[in-house]
């Protein structure tokens, strides 16, 4: 038998830079006294919406509580906006693309004000 059905064109994966704000959740691994954290992530997806969905799903499996996601675009979009992107950051983006994954590049713990 031959498959005469039309082939869907393969959608190209891109890597998106995302900043995810997380709140507290049992087992989240954040230090005592933290109110949450900001996570800088590089996530692959065929579009930014897919990258966001995959990142949120991954963080939930890690017992984190995503509250908000801000997208900063692809490497090309960020460079077109005039951002200078370092080699280390580009290497992490390349890794996310090669592995079709989400890379959490930086975690900034948020503490209560005045503590």
MDAnalysis code that builds the backbone (N, CA, C; Angstrom):
import MDAnalysis as mda
import numpy as np

u = mda.Universe.empty(345, n_residues=115, atom_resindex=np.repeat(np.arange(115), 3), trajectory=True)
u.add_TopologyAttr("name", ["N", "CA", "C"] * 115)
u.add_TopologyAttr("resid", np.arange(1, 116))
u.add_TopologyAttr("resname", ["UNK", "UNK", "UNK", "UNK", "UNK", "UNK", "UNK", "UNK", "UNK", "UNK", "UNK", "UNK", "UNK", "UNK", "UNK", "UNK", "UNK", "UNK", "UNK", "UNK", "UNK", "UNK", "UNK", "UNK", "UNK", "UNK", "UNK", "UNK", "UNK", "UNK", "UNK", "UNK", "UNK", "UNK", "UNK", "UNK", "UNK", "UNK", "UNK", "UNK", "UNK", "UNK", "UNK", "UNK", "UNK", "UNK", "UNK", "UNK", "UNK", "UNK", "UNK", "UNK", "UNK", "UNK", "UNK", "UNK", "UNK", "UNK", "UNK", "UNK", "UNK", "UNK", "UNK", "UNK", "UNK", "UNK", "UNK", "UNK", "UNK", "UNK", "UNK", "UNK", "UNK", "UNK", "UNK", "UNK", "UNK", "UNK", "UNK", "UNK", "UNK", "UNK", "UNK", "UNK", "UNK", "UNK", "UNK", "UNK", "UNK", "UNK", "UNK", "UNK", "UNK", "UNK", "UNK", "UNK", "UNK", "UNK", "UNK", "UNK", "UNK", "UNK", "UNK", "UNK", "UNK", "UNK", "UNK", "UNK", "UNK", "UNK", "UNK", "UNK", "UNK", "UNK", "UNK"])
u.atoms.positions = np.array([
    [0.840, -1.176, 0.000],
    [0.000, 0.000, 0.000],
    [0.886, 1.241, 0.000],
    [0.460, 2.221, -0.742],
    [1.183, 3.480, -0.742],
    [0.348, 4.519, -0.021],
    [1.037, 5.423, 0.585],
    [0.364, 6.503, 1.303],
    [0.300, 7.708, 0.380],
    [-0.891, 7.954, -0.182],
    [-1.065, 9.074, -1.096],
    [-1.588, 10.322, -0.393],
    [-1.704, 10.268, 0.931],
    [-2.207, 11.445, 1.636],
    [-1.156, 12.548, 1.577],
    [-1.619, 13.788, 1.497],
    [-0.663, 14.895, 1.420],
    [0.150, 14.991, 2.710],
    [1.425, 15.251, 2.551],
    [2.316, 15.380, 3.701],
    [2.200, 16.797, 4.255],
    [2.098, 16.875, 5.575],
    [2.100, 18.183, 6.214],
    [3.532, 18.705, 6.203],
    [3.699, 19.972, 5.879],
    [5.059, 20.509, 5.945],
    [5.533, 20.528, 7.397],
    [6.783, 20.149, 7.596],
    [7.342, 20.139, 8.946],
    [7.480, 21.572, 9.431],
    [6.908, 21.832, 10.579],
    [6.981, 23.175, 11.150],
    [8.315, 23.338, 11.867],
    [8.974, 24.397, 11.595],
    [10.314, 24.641, 12.117],
    [10.249, 25.073, 13.582],
    [11.044, 24.409, 14.395],
    [11.170, 24.770, 15.800],
    [12.044, 26.012, 15.923],
    [11.697, 26.865, 16.852],
    [12.498, 28.031, 17.201],
    [12.648, 28.028, 18.709],
    [13.553, 28.851, 19.208],
    [13.732, 28.971, 20.651],
    [13.282, 30.364, 21.069],
    [12.476, 30.399, 22.114],
    [11.920, 31.640, 22.629],
    [12.469, 31.907, 24.021],
    [12.740, 33.167, 24.303],
    [13.177, 33.583, 25.624],
    [11.937, 33.946, 26.424],
    [11.795, 33.311, 27.583],
    [10.624, 33.522, 28.423],
    [11.051, 33.861, 29.842],
    [10.314, 34.757, 30.470],
    [10.493, 35.038, 31.890],
    [9.228, 34.558, 32.581],
    [9.384, 33.574, 33.467],
    [8.243, 32.968, 34.151],
    [8.281, 33.361, 35.622],
    [7.192, 33.940, 36.078],
    [7.047, 34.252, 37.494],
    [6.327, 33.081, 38.141],
    [6.906, 32.548, 39.211],
    [6.278, 31.436, 39.924],
    [5.984, 31.854, 41.354],
    [4.880, 31.336, 41.882],
    [4.537, 31.532, 43.281],
    [5.019, 30.335, 44.083],
    [4.583, 30.277, 45.311],
    [4.982, 29.168, 46.176],
    [4.044, 27.986, 46.000],
    [4.601, 26.808, 46.126],
    [3.842, 25.571, 46.088],
    [4.605, 24.546, 46.925],
    [3.887, 23.631, 47.574],
    [4.584, 22.595, 48.346],
    [5.565, 21.823, 47.452],
    [6.785, 21.669, 47.934],
    [7.782, 20.894, 47.199],
    [8.447, 21.636, 46.060],
    [8.300, 22.975, 46.012],
    [8.853, 23.728, 44.876],
    [10.366, 23.917, 44.937],
    [10.988, 23.632, 46.070],
    [12.438, 23.730, 46.185],
    [12.963, 25.129, 46.418],
    [12.075, 26.100, 46.548],
    [12.521, 27.466, 46.815],
    [12.876, 27.598, 48.295],
    [13.784, 28.524, 48.622],
    [14.207, 28.661, 50.014],
    [13.070, 29.137, 50.929],
    [13.182, 28.785, 52.216],
    [12.215, 29.231, 53.209],
    [12.198, 30.762, 53.224],
    [11.033, 31.338, 53.281],
    [10.901, 32.788, 53.312],
    [10.723, 33.412, 51.939],
    [10.974, 32.645, 50.885],
    [10.787, 33.174, 49.532],
    [9.299, 33.286, 49.245],
    [8.940, 34.302, 48.489],
    [7.540, 34.473, 48.093],
    [7.297, 33.925, 46.697],
    [8.349, 33.582, 46.004],
    [8.266, 33.056, 44.641],
    [9.606, 33.243, 43.965],
    [9.583, 33.207, 42.635],
    [10.835, 33.363, 41.887],
    [10.533, 33.792, 40.461],
    [11.543, 34.350, 39.839],
    [11.508, 34.638, 38.412],
    [12.472, 33.684, 37.725],
    [12.002, 32.992, 36.696],
    [12.830, 32.017, 35.994],
    [13.047, 32.480, 34.561],
    [14.299, 32.641, 34.174],
    [14.633, 32.948, 32.792],
    [14.793, 31.624, 32.065],
    [13.951, 31.424, 31.048],
    [13.932, 30.143, 30.344],
    [14.130, 30.330, 28.852],
    [14.732, 29.318, 28.230],
    [14.812, 29.225, 26.774],
    [14.031, 27.980, 26.409],
    [12.987, 28.149, 25.607],
    [12.095, 27.033, 25.306],
    [11.880, 26.910, 23.811],
    [11.933, 25.677, 23.324],
    [11.703, 25.441, 21.901],
    [10.215, 25.269, 21.639],
    [9.826, 25.649, 20.425],
    [8.438, 25.479, 20.012],
    [8.277, 25.957, 18.590],
    [7.190, 25.543, 17.949],
    [6.942, 26.005, 16.582],
    [6.444, 27.446, 16.595],
    [5.933, 27.873, 17.742],
    [5.566, 29.279, 17.926],
    [5.692, 29.581, 19.420],
    [5.546, 30.855, 19.762],
    [5.738, 31.241, 21.157],
    [4.685, 30.614, 22.070],
    [3.459, 30.475, 21.577],
    [2.396, 29.881, 22.390],
    [2.750, 28.452, 22.788],
    [3.297, 27.681, 21.851],
    [3.694, 26.310, 22.176],
    [4.836, 26.315, 23.191],
    [5.797, 27.201, 23.018],
    [6.917, 27.287, 23.954],
    [6.420, 27.611, 25.364],
    [5.457, 28.506, 25.453],
    [4.884, 28.861, 26.759],
    [4.166, 27.657, 27.360],
    [3.335, 26.979, 26.571],
    [2.603, 25.807, 27.077],
    [3.555, 24.740, 27.594],
    [4.604, 24.455, 26.823],
    [5.567, 23.428, 27.229],
    [6.305, 23.832, 28.499],
    [6.664, 25.096, 28.608],
    [7.388, 25.575, 29.780],
    [6.513, 25.488, 31.019],
    [5.275, 25.940, 30.923],
    [4.353, 25.883, 32.058],
    [4.120, 24.435, 32.476],
    [3.922, 23.544, 31.514],
    [3.705, 22.128, 31.828],
    [4.920, 21.537, 32.540],
    [6.111, 21.858, 32.053],
    [7.331, 21.345, 32.673],
    [7.470, 21.841, 34.110],
    [7.235, 23.124, 34.319],
    [7.375, 23.683, 35.664],
    [6.348, 23.086, 36.628],
    [5.154, 22.808, 36.136],
    [4.147, 22.173, 36.995],
    [4.580, 20.775, 37.405],
    [5.237, 20.039, 36.502],
    [5.719, 18.699, 36.868],
    [6.844, 18.778, 37.898],
    [7.487, 19.948, 37.997],
    [8.551, 20.160, 38.978],
    [7.990, 20.782, 40.262],
    [6.671, 20.676, 40.458],
    [5.990, 21.188, 41.652],
    [6.119, 22.694, 41.808],
    [6.258, 23.406, 40.714],
    [6.293, 24.864, 40.762],
    [4.916, 25.389, 40.371],
    [4.650, 26.648, 40.726],
    [3.339, 27.246, 40.480],
    [3.486, 28.461, 39.558],
    [3.525, 28.244, 38.238],
    [3.653, 29.370, 37.308],
    [2.457, 30.320, 37.435],
    [2.770, 31.611, 37.545],
    [1.728, 32.627, 37.667],
    [1.604, 33.475, 36.409],
    [2.748, 33.794, 35.805],
    [2.751, 34.701, 34.661],
    [3.959, 34.384, 33.786],
    [3.781, 34.520, 32.482],
    [4.876, 34.295, 31.536],
    [4.960, 35.510, 30.621],
    [6.163, 36.048, 30.484],
    [6.414, 37.140, 29.550],
    [7.361, 36.623, 28.482],
    [6.974, 36.779, 27.219],
    [7.803, 36.336, 26.111],
    [8.632, 37.484, 25.559],
    [9.901, 37.195, 25.253],
    [10.803, 38.195, 24.692],
    [11.213, 37.873, 23.267],
    [10.615, 36.824, 22.686],
    [10.868, 36.509, 21.287],
    [12.025, 35.563, 21.069],
    [12.344, 35.389, 19.785],
    [13.442, 34.516, 19.373],
    [14.758, 35.282, 19.398],
    [15.838, 34.564, 19.187],
    [17.149, 35.196, 19.108],
    [17.149, 36.264, 18.023],
    [16.634, 35.922, 16.841],
    [16.619, 36.880, 15.726],
    [15.786, 38.103, 16.063],
    [14.645, 37.899, 16.718],
    [13.788, 39.035, 17.082],
    [14.467, 39.929, 18.111],
    [15.129, 39.322, 19.067],
    [15.824, 40.104, 20.098],
    [16.989, 40.884, 19.493],
    [17.737, 40.239, 18.580],
    [18.849, 40.934, 17.926],
    [18.334, 42.068, 17.048],
    [17.221, 41.848, 16.357],
    [16.630, 42.893, 15.512],
    [16.183, 44.093, 16.348],
    [15.842, 43.832, 17.618],
    [15.435, 44.911, 18.517],
    [16.639, 45.629, 19.128],
    [17.848, 45.187, 18.752],
    [19.056, 45.854, 19.213],
    [19.703, 45.255, 20.448],
    [19.197, 44.142, 20.926],
    [19.799, 43.501, 22.097],
    [21.120, 42.839, 21.717],
    [22.083, 42.945, 22.608],
    [23.333, 42.211, 22.433],
    [23.209, 40.931, 23.249],
    [23.410, 39.808, 22.589],
    [23.238, 38.510, 23.231],
    [24.600, 37.826, 23.276],
    [24.992, 37.417, 24.476],
    [26.298, 36.800, 24.662],
    [26.369, 35.370, 24.156],
    [27.600, 34.893, 23.985],
    [27.836, 33.542, 23.482],
    [27.251, 32.469, 24.398],
    [27.332, 32.682, 25.708],
    [26.807, 31.698, 26.654],
    [25.291, 31.563, 26.501],
    [24.616, 32.686, 26.336],
    [23.165, 32.677, 26.161],
    [22.783, 31.997, 24.839],
    [23.536, 32.287, 23.789],
    [23.283, 31.656, 22.489],
    [23.506, 30.148, 22.583],
    [24.526, 29.729, 23.333],
    [24.796, 28.294, 23.504],
    [23.629, 27.603, 24.210],
    [23.049, 28.264, 25.196],
    [21.888, 27.685, 25.886],
    [20.686, 27.595, 24.950],
    [20.506, 28.599, 24.112],
    [19.415, 28.568, 23.134],
    [19.635, 27.437, 22.131],
    [20.864, 27.286, 21.674],
    [21.185, 26.194, 20.743],
    [20.896, 24.836, 21.377],
    [21.231, 24.711, 22.655],
    [20.979, 23.453, 23.367],
    [19.476, 23.183, 23.458],
    [18.693, 24.209, 23.786],
    [17.238, 24.037, 23.875],
    [16.674, 23.582, 22.530],
    [17.201, 24.122, 21.445],
    [16.734, 23.741, 20.111],
    [17.152, 22.305, 19.782],
    [18.407, 21.986, 20.034],
    [18.923, 20.645, 19.716],
    [18.199, 19.564, 20.503],
    [17.847, 19.867, 21.751],
    [17.203, 18.885, 22.620],
    [15.681, 18.999, 22.605],
    [15.157, 19.989, 21.862],
    [13.711, 20.254, 21.852],
    [13.206, 20.320, 23.287],
    [13.814, 21.226, 24.056],
    [13.570, 21.241, 25.491],
    [13.381, 22.650, 26.024],
    [13.219, 22.704, 27.340],
    [13.154, 23.961, 28.078],
    [14.399, 24.015, 28.950],
    [15.144, 25.091, 28.840],
    [16.328, 25.291, 29.668],
    [16.019, 26.428, 30.640],
    [16.127, 26.153, 31.942],
    [15.993, 27.212, 32.943],
    [17.401, 27.752, 33.155],
    [17.637, 28.957, 32.652],
    [18.982, 29.516, 32.652],
    [19.305, 30.287, 33.927],
    [18.278, 30.851, 34.563],
    [18.524, 31.670, 35.744],
    [17.292, 31.639, 36.635],
    [17.521, 31.576, 37.943],
    [16.447, 31.639, 38.927],
    [16.746, 32.805, 39.848],
    [15.803, 33.727, 39.943],
    [15.924, 34.848, 40.876],
    [14.843, 34.681, 41.927],
    [15.265, 34.394, 43.161],
    [14.323, 34.167, 44.254],
    [13.776, 35.512, 44.705],
    [12.464, 35.551, 44.917],
    [11.803, 36.766, 45.394],
    [11.505, 36.600, 46.871],
    [11.970, 37.562, 47.671],
    [11.754, 37.540, 49.125],
    [10.727, 38.591, 49.488],
    [10.209, 38.431, 50.700],
    [9.301, 39.453, 51.234],
    [10.066, 40.754, 51.342],
    [9.396, 41.868, 51.061],
    [10.031, 43.189, 51.175],
    [10.350, 43.463, 52.643],
    [11.534, 43.992, 52.887],
    [11.922, 44.392, 54.231],
    [12.524, 43.297, 55.077],
    [12.619, 42.090, 54.571],
    [13.217, 40.993, 55.355],
    [14.691, 40.873, 55.080],
])
